[in-house]
Amino acid sequence: MNNAIIKRIMYHAGIFNAGFCKFGWISDRLIECGAKKRIPDNAKTVIMAFFPYRVKKERPKNISRYAAVADYHKVCGEYLSRAIEALREQYPENKFEAFVDNSPIPEVYAASAAGLGVVGDNGLLITPRYGSYVFLGAI
């Protein structure tokens, strides 16, 4: 698979912040959950993506800022689904699965390994442009 082609597919799906992490780098850190069985056999690469969230200048009252925007599970899942559809067309011999939140992928670590940011002291991914105001998704 060609990373430049994959990046273009991600971009056309509306995913502008994506990077690659070798599956072997995270395979010993997988999180035990029901979704773990969805990881394709012989997985080689994790495509990590982040989705910045923006809140209005006026802070929400008594609610976390990330909860003041549309449900990220649905929004991020739709973007990843579009990307997977195009990836399957381009690479029909490969298998792709999307993960948002309920993921066996250690998302912060994998996103950092994919070059999307650094792991902060708070355990969150810190991106150069958006800080920690991002949601993570994986393919």
Disulfide bonds with the S-S distance in Angstrom:
none
